[in-house]
Amino acid sequence: MAKVLLLLDTDEPQSLGTMLEKRLSSALRDEQHVTAQLMGAVSDDPFYDPQSPYERPQFLLELVSAPGRPLAQLYPALAELLSDVPLKASSSALVMHERIFVACDPQPCYYHYLMRRRPEFTAADYLEYYSRFHSRMGMHTPAIAGYSQNDIDPSASAALAERLGLHWREVTSISELKLPSVDAFIGHPDVMRVAGPAAADEENFVDRPNSVSFCSQVLARWGDFDTIAEPVFEQHFPAVTASVLELVHTPRGLVKDLALNRLRHAGEGLFHVRLHRTVETGGMGKVPLEHDVVLSESPYRTGDVRLEPVGGVDLPLKILQRRQFR
């Protein structure tokens, strides 16, 4: 989904927070096609490096427009919102597209990692590696509720920053973790099992000295997040009540009790998943087996998904075909 993220700094943080919350409550009272979150910096942020060349923002303002409604429709209201707000020169604006890998409900805490690509990587090089390979790190991170990648639109960001009188910071993407609790995340015994390899992998394609991470807590929310995050599929295909996803996998040995992991879908209706597996049966050798599952929820209509058996071993699957039926 498309969204705007304003990173705001001021010499008077308490008055700015109160002012923004009051103005946003008034501006969004009757707005049906926008959601917004106002976030504030957490004290003793465990993710922010004080040696970073960038200040961590005191406030984040995130706005999401309903699918099919251009973000630019929000710009006049944003300009009015910030017209007389005393902001520091470090305040900036970013326009982006959010690609959700692990969906979740809104959470109380958000981790943002503003990343800049290494100069030898083109934007295409960077996004290919970031979205197809590095994303696996986020999907395997424990103690999170959600994970997404935000691809920055540099020209739109620069234009919005100029319109709002803000700074344009060069950012390629933002990794975003939605957290039920910062303390629970930091204290989870398996976090470093992912954090170490993730940092090492970033060295391959990220300009880490010119990237910055921080955590924020939600101060206020406005709008219907379910409606905005998941457009109503039936508006375009009212006769569709279910879909068929054809999946293929050949695990080693017989896998019992397969459970679909982290699969969500916004629309209503049943989803019929057919898994084609090859299993070891001992004396009979390898035998093909079809395993059908009927779901009330499913996360993606195309692309890769994961199955996770009770034993915890990941089973990557490829969606080969999608069919709709009445």
Sequence and secondary structure as in RCSB ss.txt:
>XXXX:A:sequence
MAKVLLLLDTDEPQSLGTMLEKRLSSALRDEQHVTAQLMGAVSDDPFYDPQSPYERPQFLLELVSAPGRPLAQLY
PALAELLSDVPLKASSSALVMHERIFVACDPQPCYYHYLMRRRPEFTAADYLEYYSRFHSRMGMHTPAIAGYSQN
DIDPSASAALAERLGLHWREVTSISELKLPSVDAFIGHPDVMRVAGPAAADEENFVDRPNSVSFCSQVLARWGDF
DTIAEPVFEQHFPAVTASVLELVHTPRGLVKDLALNRLRHAGEGLFHVRLHRTVETGGMGKVPLEHDVVLSESPY
RTGDVRLEPVGGVDLPLKILQRRQFR
>XXXX:A:secstr
 EEEEEEE  S HHHHHHHHHHHHHHHTTT SSEEEEEEEE TT SS  TTSSS   SEEEEEEE TTS GGGGH
HHHHHHTTT    TT EEEEEEEEEEE     SEEEEEEE B TTS HHHHHHHIIIIIHHHHHT TT SEEEEE
EE HHHHHHHHHHHT B    SEEEEEEES HHHHHH TTHHHHHHHHHHHHTTTB GGG EEEEEEEEEEES H
HHHHS  GGGT TT  EEEEEEE   SS   SEEE S   SS SEEEEEEEEEEE GGG EEEEEEEEEES  S 
SSSEEEEEETT   EEEEEEEEEEE 
